[in-house]
Amino acid sequence: MTARSTAEPRTALLLIDFQRDFCERGGYADHAGGIAWVRPILPRARRLLDAARRARLVVVHTREGYATDLSDCDPAKLARSRRGGCEIGSDGPLGRLLIRGERGHAIIDDLAPRRGEIVLDKSTYGAFCRTDLEEQLRARGIVRLAIAGVTADVCVHTTLREATDRGFACDYVRDAISTFDAEIRRACERMVGVEGGIWGRVVTVAKLEKEWLG
């Protein structure tokens, strides 16, 4: 039986870039420095997703990826990835790194989208830039976003800041967000709560489970 939600009915869960390229061996992140930093948060992200589904919230999955000819990958970004030893578009065990349609571009099986959930492809760090995400959320009456994903300092924080500037209230789900460097991860959490919560609330999966499901 589906639980009755006690959550704000206009809340959406935004899962950022839980793709094989960031979460599995042989992908983009593995080439950049391994995946030990991401593996611990995946079970918690699954708990969060399960709770959102039981609460019948809107769920949005994002995927960072680029065209096969790299026409939508900015030269500076491509050069940066090359310097980092994980050039976008280069070959890997999961296919060409961060290229749409390759195996690595897909969301991991344990967090795979269900029918009716929004799947948003982006060629940017932020989920609002060059996409129709804001329009889709407004059309559903969404005013609050619970944000989880990778990486804390790049796609997650960029999206968090974009959302705040567009007037969405945000929950930063600290134990379902990570990045390569533990010190940077902690700094990203600290930045959210300063000045009375300038970027929103820092919360945990357990807190949202309680709020959403009672």
Backbone as CSV, one residue per row, in Angstrom:
resi,resn,N_x,N_y,N_z,CA_x,CA_y,CA_z,C_x,C_y,C_z
1,MET,0.849,-1.191,0.000,0.000,0.000,0.000,0.883,1.237,0.000
2,THR,0.529,2.248,-0.789,1.291,3.487,-0.842,0.979,4.343,0.374
3,ALA,2.027,4.849,1.016,1.833,5.647,2.216,1.191,6.979,1.871
4,ARG,0.439,7.486,2.826,-0.145,8.812,2.657,0.909,9.852,2.979
5,SER,1.136,10.774,2.050,2.181,11.772,2.227,1.759,12.852,3.206
6,THR,2.684,13.234,4.094,2.487,14.404,4.939,3.383,15.547,4.460
7,ALA,4.012,15.375,3.299,4.916,16.390,2.769,4.134,17.534,2.149
8,GLU,4.794,18.664,2.044,4.265,19.756,1.242,3.922,19.204,-0.136
9,PRO,2.676,19.306,-0.585,2.278,18.657,-1.843,2.963,19.216,-3.074
10,ARG,3.617,20.341,-2.918,4.270,20.948,-4.078,5.783,20.781,-4.017
11,THR,6.231,19.666,-3.460,7.650,19.323,-3.369,8.027,18.361,-4.484
12,ALA,9.223,18.535,-5.035,9.786,17.585,-6.002,11.140,17.109,-5.495
13,LEU,11.455,15.864,-5.792,12.795,15.323,-5.534,13.604,15.453,-6.806
14,LEU,14.768,16.086,-6.692,15.657,16.291,-7.826,16.928,15.477,-7.605
15,LEU,17.097,14.417,-8.398,18.260,13.539,-8.319,19.227,13.898,-9.441
16,ILE,20.386,14.378,-9.065,21.307,14.958,-10.038,22.407,13.966,-10.428
17,ASP,22.357,13.539,-11.669,23.462,12.848,-12.343,23.918,11.548,-11.684
18,PHE,22.974,10.742,-11.208,23.332,9.419,-10.693,23.516,8.452,-11.875
19,GLN,24.503,8.759,-12.686,24.763,7.998,-13.904,25.899,7.007,-13.692
20,ARG,25.958,6.018,-14.550,27.072,5.064,-14.474,28.402,5.783,-14.618
21,ASP,28.447,6.831,-15.419,29.703,7.552,-15.615,30.230,8.174,-14.325
22,PHE,29.343,8.425,-13.353,29.781,9.000,-12.087,29.787,7.996,-10.944
23,CYS,29.121,6.851,-11.128,28.884,5.953,-9.996,29.445,4.550,-10.164
24,GLU,29.937,4.192,-11.336,30.390,2.826,-11.560,31.819,2.807,-12.101
25,ARG,32.462,1.666,-11.925,33.827,1.496,-12.413,33.862,1.607,-13.935
26,GLY,34.914,2.241,-14.418,35.100,2.404,-15.845,34.498,3.672,-16.414
27,GLY,33.757,4.417,-15.589,33.121,5.633,-16.059,34.002,6.865,-15.926
28,TYR,33.398,8.004,-16.196,34.101,9.288,-16.166,34.768,9.542,-14.811
29,ALA,33.990,9.409,-13.725,34.528,9.693,-12.396,35.651,8.741,-12.033
30,ASP,35.522,7.486,-12.426,36.556,6.498,-12.130,37.866,6.891,-12.793
31,HIS,37.789,7.400,-14.016,38.986,7.885,-14.701,39.574,9.105,-13.995
32,ALA,38.699,9.921,-13.398,39.159,11.166,-12.777,39.785,10.953,-11.417
33,GLY,39.449,9.850,-10.749,40.019,9.651,-9.424,39.347,8.591,-8.584
34,GLY,38.591,7.718,-9.218,37.951,6.632,-8.484,36.524,6.955,-8.090
35,ILE,35.861,5.953,-7.495,34.451,6.131,-7.129,34.189,5.810,-5.662
36,ALA,35.240,5.715,-4.850,35.041,5.412,-3.433,34.193,6.470,-2.746
37,TRP,34.263,7.686,-3.200,33.537,8.800,-2.600,32.026,8.725,-2.830
38,VAL,31.593,8.047,-3.901,30.173,8.042,-4.252,29.441,6.800,-3.772
39,ARG,30.137,5.682,-3.652,29.449,4.427,-3.345,28.644,4.477,-2.039
40,PRO,29.155,5.097,-0.968,28.390,5.083,0.288,27.043,5.804,0.220
41,ILE,26.891,6.774,-0.665,25.630,7.531,-0.674,24.548,6.860,-1.507
42,LEU,24.894,5.862,-2.315,23.903,5.290,-3.225,22.753,4.586,-2.504
43,PRO,23.000,3.795,-1.455,21.860,3.210,-0.732,20.961,4.266,-0.106
44,ARG,21.544,5.362,0.362,20.726,6.423,0.956,19.919,7.154,-0.113
45,ALA,20.511,7.333,-1.279,19.752,7.933,-2.377,18.571,7.046,-2.766
46,ARG,18.767,5.730,-2.709,17.665,4.821,-3.007,16.561,4.947,-1.955
47,ARG,16.934,5.055,-0.680,15.934,5.263,0.368,15.139,6.538,0.125
48,LEU,15.838,7.575,-0.272,15.187,8.856,-0.542,14.216,8.739,-1.710
49,LEU,14.648,8.080,-2.759,13.788,7.883,-3.921,12.568,7.044,-3.557
50,ASP,12.770,5.986,-2.794,11.646,5.144,-2.372,10.633,5.960,-1.571
51,ALA,11.139,6.824,-0.668,10.247,7.643,0.146,9.462,8.627,-0.719
52,ALA,10.138,9.247,-1.682,9.458,10.188,-2.569,8.368,9.496,-3.374
53,ARG,8.647,8.296,-3.825,7.639,7.555,-4.581,6.453,7.183,-3.706
54,ARG,6.722,6.758,-2.486,5.629,6.415,-1.572,4.793,7.645,-1.239
55,ALA,5.457,8.801,-1.162,4.757,10.051,-0.870,4.120,10.673,-2.111
56,ARG,4.316,10.033,-3.252,3.750,10.479,-4.530,4.225,11.878,-4.918
57,LEU,5.507,12.140,-4.663,6.095,13.412,-5.064,6.520,13.354,-6.525
58,VAL,6.654,14.510,-7.121,7.263,14.608,-8.443,8.740,14.247,-8.310
59,VAL,9.232,13.406,-9.215,10.641,12.994,-9.200,11.288,13.406,-10.525
60,VAL,12.437,14.044,-10.415,13.205,14.481,-11.586,14.585,13.849,-11.530
61,HIS,14.990,13.201,-12.603,16.338,12.642,-12.745,17.073,13.469,-13.800
62,THR,18.299,13.903,-13.522,19.077,14.599,-14.543,20.259,13.739,-14.986
63,ARG,20.687,13.997,-16.228,21.854,13.310,-16.787,22.713,14.334,-17.521
64,GLU,23.973,14.442,-17.115,24.909,15.283,-17.856,25.462,14.471,-19.027
65,GLY,25.435,15.050,-20.219,25.968,14.338,-21.371,25.999,15.236,-22.596
66,TYR,26.758,14.798,-23.577,27.044,15.648,-24.729,26.800,14.892,-26.029
67,ALA,26.603,15.658,-27.095,26.358,15.077,-28.411,27.584,14.289,-28.878
68,THR,27.352,13.339,-29.763,28.455,12.490,-30.229,29.560,13.298,-30.899
69,ASP,29.190,14.429,-31.529,30.212,15.258,-32.190,30.737,16.370,-31.285
70,LEU,30.308,16.358,-30.011,30.746,17.327,-29.004,30.379,18.767,-29.362
71,SER,29.392,18.935,-30.230,29.009,20.276,-30.654,28.413,21.112,-29.528
72,ASP,27.910,20.468,-28.477,27.334,21.205,-27.349,28.239,21.165,-26.113
73,CYS,29.488,20.797,-26.301,30.468,20.805,-25.213,31.412,21.984,-25.427
74,ASP,31.360,22.946,-24.522,32.175,24.149,-24.674,33.663,23.795,-24.735
75,PRO,34.441,24.472,-25.590,35.872,24.164,-25.702,36.614,24.231,-24.371
76,ALA,36.254,25.196,-23.517,36.945,25.317,-22.223,36.657,24.104,-21.344
77,LYS,35.435,23.614,-21.390,35.079,22.435,-20.601,35.810,21.196,-21.126
78,LEU,35.875,21.072,-22.437,36.573,19.932,-23.031,38.059,19.964,-22.669
79,ALA,38.664,21.139,-22.740,40.078,21.271,-22.394,40.312,20.959,-20.919
80,ARG,39.400,21.395,-20.061,39.525,21.125,-18.627,39.471,19.627,-18.358
81,SER,38.552,18.926,-19.021,38.449,17.482,-18.818,39.696,16.760,-19.317
82,ARG,40.288,17.276,-20.380,41.521,16.684,-20.904,42.656,16.851,-19.885
83,ARG,42.768,18.046,-19.299,43.803,18.277,-18.282,43.591,17.383,-17.067
84,GLY,42.342,17.068,-16.768,42.026,16.243,-15.608,42.195,14.754,-15.846
85,GLY,42.582,14.364,-17.064,42.817,12.961,-17.367,41.556,12.159,-17.643
86,CYS,40.437,12.841,-17.921,39.173,12.148,-18.202,38.440,12.910,-19.310
87,GLU,39.070,13.001,-20.454,38.556,13.830,-21.538,37.161,13.384,-21.972
88,ILE,36.239,14.329,-21.987,34.883,14.058,-22.447,34.932,13.554,-23.882
89,GLY,34.243,12.463,-24.126,34.210,11.883,-25.471,35.243,10.816,-25.722
90,SER,36.201,10.649,-24.802,37.206,9.601,-24.990,36.602,8.238,-24.661
91,ASP,37.254,7.190,-25.154,36.720,5.836,-24.993,36.998,5.275,-23.609
92,GLY,36.030,4.502,-23.094,36.172,3.832,-21.814,35.377,2.546,-21.795
93,PRO,35.466,1.772,-20.729,34.742,0.505,-20.643,33.225,0.638,-20.746
94,LEU,32.700,1.814,-20.398,31.257,2.045,-20.474,30.876,2.854,-21.709
95,GLY,31.790,2.912,-22.671,31.557,3.705,-23.876,32.261,5.040,-23.778
96,ARG,32.014,5.911,-24.718,32.646,7.239,-24.712,32.164,8.028,-23.500
97,LEU,33.090,8.631,-22.782,32.791,9.296,-21.523,31.832,10.464,-21.708
98,LEU,30.727,10.432,-20.954,29.733,11.501,-20.898,29.105,11.819,-22.258
99,ILE,28.944,10.817,-23.083,28.293,11.010,-24.373,26.892,10.399,-24.315
100,ARG,25.895,11.187,-24.699,24.512,10.721,-24.676,24.353,9.464,-25.528
101,GLY,23.627,8.501,-24.981,23.383,7.245,-25.678,24.358,6.146,-25.328
102,GLU,25.505,6.480,-24.741,26.469,5.465,-24.326,26.006,4.831,-23.008
103,ARG,26.522,3.650,-22.720,26.128,2.952,-21.501,26.419,3.788,-20.255
104,GLY,27.533,4.470,-20.245,27.904,5.265,-19.082,26.987,6.443,-18.819
105,HIS,26.289,6.890,-19.847,25.404,8.042,-19.697,24.140,7.700,-18.927
106,ALA,23.756,6.437,-18.893,22.496,6.019,-18.275,22.558,6.106,-16.754
107,ILE,21.407,6.320,-16.148,21.290,6.309,-14.696,21.473,4.878,-14.191
108,ILE,22.111,4.738,-13.037,22.386,3.408,-12.500,21.082,2.642,-12.268
109,ASP,21.172,1.328,-12.337,19.971,0.493,-12.255,19.184,0.719,-10.977
110,ASP,19.874,0.885,-9.852,19.183,0.971,-8.574,18.367,2.255,-8.419
111,LEU,18.673,3.264,-9.225,17.937,4.535,-9.177,17.251,4.823,-10.497
112,ALA,17.048,3.801,-11.303,16.482,3.983,-12.639,15.113,4.636,-12.583
113,PRO,14.847,5.567,-13.484,13.543,6.240,-13.512,12.405,5.270,-13.824
114,ARG,11.252,5.583,-13.269,10.034,4.866,-13.589,9.202,5.684,-14.572
115,ARG,8.286,5.021,-15.193,7.387,5.702,-16.114,6.676,6.846,-15.392
116,GLY,6.635,7.994,-16.017,5.997,9.163,-15.438,6.941,10.092,-14.715
117,GLU,8.149,9.629,-14.380,9.131,10.500,-13.757,9.886,11.271,-14.838
118,ILE,10.286,12.485,-14.495,10.951,13.358,-15.466,12.413,12.957,-15.596
119,VAL,12.882,12.809,-16.820,14.302,12.575,-17.099,14.789,13.748,-17.936
120,LEU,15.749,14.476,-17.401,16.215,15.715,-18.025,17.662,15.565,-18.461
121,ASP,17.916,15.662,-19.755,19.286,15.664,-20.267,19.804,17.086,-20.347
122,LYS,21.052,17.263,-19.938,21.655,18.594,-19.926,23.102,18.513,-20.399
123,SER,23.532,19.544,-21.083,24.934,19.643,-21.500,25.618,20.747,-20.702
124,THR,25.148,20.931,-19.480,25.606,21.990,-18.586,25.773,21.411,-17.193
125,TYR,26.398,22.162,-16.303,26.485,21.736,-14.911,25.152,21.954,-14.204
126,GLY,24.568,23.118,-14.387,23.289,23.408,-13.765,22.133,22.787,-14.539
127,ALA,21.120,22.321,-13.801,19.986,21.653,-14.437,18.984,22.623,-15.049
128,PHE,19.086,23.915,-14.723,18.151,24.890,-15.269,18.673,25.553,-16.537
129,CYS,19.979,25.621,-16.682,20.588,26.303,-17.825,20.316,25.540,-19.122
130,ARG,19.748,26.217,-20.102,19.476,25.666,-21.439,18.498,24.487,-21.413
131,THR,17.675,24.375,-20.374,16.682,23.306,-20.304,15.313,23.912,-19.992
132,ASP,14.286,23.065,-20.022,12.939,23.523,-19.674,12.539,23.074,-18.278
133,LEU,13.518,22.824,-17.408,13.208,22.323,-16.077,12.293,23.275,-15.319
134,GLU,12.580,24.563,-15.338,11.737,25.500,-14.598,10.293,25.440,-15.090
135,GLU,10.095,25.395,-16.392,8.745,25.336,-16.941,8.023,24.058,-16.500
136,GLN,8.749,22.948,-16.496,8.130,21.692,-16.077,7.731,21.722,-14.599
137,LEU,8.574,22.294,-13.767,8.259,22.389,-12.347,7.096,23.342,-12.102
138,ARG,7.113,24.501,-12.762,6.019,25.465,-12.594,4.689,24.857,-13.034
139,ALA,4.709,24.104,-14.116,3.483,23.504,-14.625,2.880,22.526,-13.625
140,ARG,3.720,21.969,-12.755,3.249,21.013,-11.738,3.047,21.667,-10.390
141,GLY,3.202,22.977,-10.316,2.982,23.697,-9.070,4.056,23.515,-8.026
142,ILE,5.250,23.137,-8.432,6.336,22.855,-7.487,6.915,24.161,-6.934
143,VAL,7.090,24.193,-5.608,7.701,25.354,-4.957,8.928,24.983,-4.135
144,ARG,9.097,23.675,-3.817,10.230,23.223,-3.001,10.920,22.062,-3.683
145,LEU,12.250,22.060,-3.627,13.051,20.992,-4.205,13.905,20.336,-3.131
146,ALA,13.859,19.019,-3.071,14.807,18.241,-2.279,15.879,17.768,-3.254
147,ILE,17.122,18.158,-2.998,18.202,17.947,-3.959,19.213,16.948,-3.424
148,ALA,19.501,15.926,-4.231,20.540,14.942,-3.934,21.308,14.682,-5.218
149,GLY,22.532,14.156,-5.094,23.256,13.819,-6.316,24.738,14.073,-6.250
150,VAL,25.332,14.151,-7.436,26.769,14.332,-7.591,27.028,15.326,-8.740
151,THR,28.145,16.036,-8.646,28.991,16.148,-7.481,28.597,17.398,-6.699
152,ALA,28.892,17.383,-5.384,28.440,18.461,-4.514,28.870,19.831,-5.009
153,ASP,30.133,19.939,-5.412,30.698,21.239,-5.731,30.463,21.693,-7.162
154,VAL,29.988,20.806,-8.021,29.804,21.185,-9.429,28.317,21.181,-9.776
155,CYS,27.779,20.059,-10.210,26.401,20.056,-10.695,25.374,20.282,-9.592
156,VAL,25.642,19.768,-8.383,24.666,19.952,-7.306,24.597,21.408,-6.879
157,HIS,25.726,22.008,-6.552,25.691,23.393,-6.074,25.268,24.365,-7.179
158,THR,25.661,24.098,-8.401,25.229,24.970,-9.491,23.712,24.951,-9.607
159,THR,23.128,23.761,-9.563,21.677,23.639,-9.660,20.982,24.250,-8.451
160,LEU,21.534,24.033,-7.262,20.986,24.611,-6.041,20.900,26.130,-6.144
161,ARG,21.951,26.740,-6.640,21.985,28.201,-6.746,21.041,28.700,-7.833
162,GLU,20.980,27.973,-8.946,20.013,28.333,-9.988,18.588,28.275,-9.445
163,ALA,18.295,27.226,-8.691,16.943,27.053,-8.151,16.594,28.171,-7.182
164,THR,17.543,28.526,-6.314,17.306,29.590,-5.341,17.032,30.909,-6.038
165,ASP,17.797,31.222,-7.069,17.596,32.466,-7.802,16.256,32.495,-8.534
166,ARG,15.670,31.327,-8.756,14.353,31.255,-9.404,13.213,31.174,-8.398
167,GLY,13.550,31.287,-7.118,12.523,31.366,-6.092,12.072,30.053,-5.497
168,PHE,12.757,28.954,-5.816,12.406,27.668,-5.214,13.059,27.545,-3.827
169,ALA,12.308,27.017,-2.860,12.885,26.648,-1.571,13.610,25.318,-1.762
170,CYS,14.780,25.180,-1.142,15.600,23.998,-1.409,16.010,23.280,-0.131
171,ASP,15.990,21.955,-0.203,16.525,21.082,0.834,17.756,20.377,0.271
172,TYR,18.886,20.582,0.915,20.159,19.993,0.508,20.346,18.723,1.327
173,VAL,20.184,17.564,0.678,20.164,16.285,1.397,21.606,15.811,1.585
174,ARG,22.187,16.197,2.690,23.636,16.101,2.891,24.180,14.682,2.803
175,ASP,23.409,13.679,3.259,23.928,12.316,3.247,23.592,11.563,1.963
176,ALA,23.045,12.275,0.975,22.832,11.703,-0.357,23.478,12.580,-1.424
177,ILE,24.517,13.303,-0.997,25.292,14.185,-1.876,26.767,13.948,-1.575
178,SER,27.609,13.895,-2.611,29.031,13.700,-2.348,29.867,14.296,-3.475
179,THR,31.178,14.303,-3.251,32.143,14.722,-4.260,33.489,14.081,-3.936
180,PHE,34.456,14.246,-4.818,35.735,13.560,-4.714,36.490,13.876,-3.422
181,ASP,36.424,15.109,-2.973,37.230,15.590,-1.861,36.341,15.802,-0.642
182,ALA,36.651,15.114,0.466,35.810,15.188,1.663,35.766,16.591,2.244
183,GLU,36.881,17.324,2.167,36.912,18.690,2.691,36.003,19.601,1.871
184,ILE,36.030,19.443,0.559,35.141,20.232,-0.297,33.683,19.874,-0.021
185,ARG,33.422,18.593,0.176,32.052,18.176,0.498,31.549,18.885,1.746
186,ARG,32.366,18.909,2.794,31.961,19.583,4.029,31.756,21.074,3.803
187,ALA,32.623,21.681,3.001,32.480,23.111,2.716,31.176,23.394,1.972
188,CYS,30.811,22.516,1.052,29.557,22.697,0.312,28.366,22.667,1.257
189,GLU,28.388,21.781,2.231,27.307,21.720,3.220,27.259,23.000,4.037
190,ARG,28.428,23.467,4.482,28.479,24.672,5.320,27.957,25.890,4.581
191,MET,28.222,25.988,3.300,27.783,27.149,2.532,26.270,27.269,2.458
192,VAL,25.583,26.142,2.518,24.128,26.173,2.383,23.474,26.888,3.553
193,GLY,23.929,26.594,4.762,23.234,27.061,5.945,23.624,28.428,6.467
194,VAL,24.648,29.059,5.901,25.078,30.363,6.414,24.028,31.429,6.110
195,GLU,24.114,32.524,6.851,23.207,33.668,6.672,21.734,33.254,6.746
196,GLY,21.444,32.392,7.710,20.060,31.983,7.893,19.559,30.990,6.874
197,GLY,20.481,30.315,6.219,20.091,29.336,5.201,20.000,29.972,3.825
198,ILE,21.090,30.572,3.397,21.069,31.341,2.159,20.716,30.491,0.941
199,TRP,21.110,29.199,0.981,20.774,28.316,-0.148,19.731,27.274,0.246
200,GLY,19.146,27.397,1.434,18.104,26.465,1.831,18.400,25.772,3.146
201,ARG,17.807,24.591,3.336,18.010,23.784,4.539,18.990,22.657,4.249
202,VAL,19.847,22.360,5.236,20.657,21.144,5.176,19.891,20.074,5.940
203,VAL,19.532,18.992,5.250,18.711,17.939,5.856,19.349,16.583,5.604
204,THR,18.752,15.555,6.183,19.190,14.178,5.970,18.058,13.383,5.329
205,VAL,18.412,12.211,4.831,17.396,11.322,4.272,16.360,10.982,5.335
206,ALA,16.818,10.670,6.536,15.891,10.294,7.605,14.906,11.417,7.931
207,LYS,15.384,12.648,7.931,14.497,13.784,8.223,13.409,13.909,7.162
208,LEU,13.782,13.763,5.908,12.787,13.886,4.844,11.826,12.703,4.838
209,GLU,12.327,11.516,5.139,11.420,10.368,5.264,10.335,10.654,6.293
210,LYS,10.744,11.223,7.433,9.781,11.529,8.481,8.809,12.606,8.040
211,GLU,9.316,13.645,7.389,8.447,14.726,6.940,7.477,14.274,5.857
212,TRP,7.963,13.456,4.947,7.129,13.038,3.825,6.123,11.955,4.188
213,LEU,6.547,11.058,5.071,5.732,9.877,5.333,5.127,9.831,6.733
214,GLY,5.594,10.720,7.621,5.033,10.756,8.961,5.556,9.658,9.867
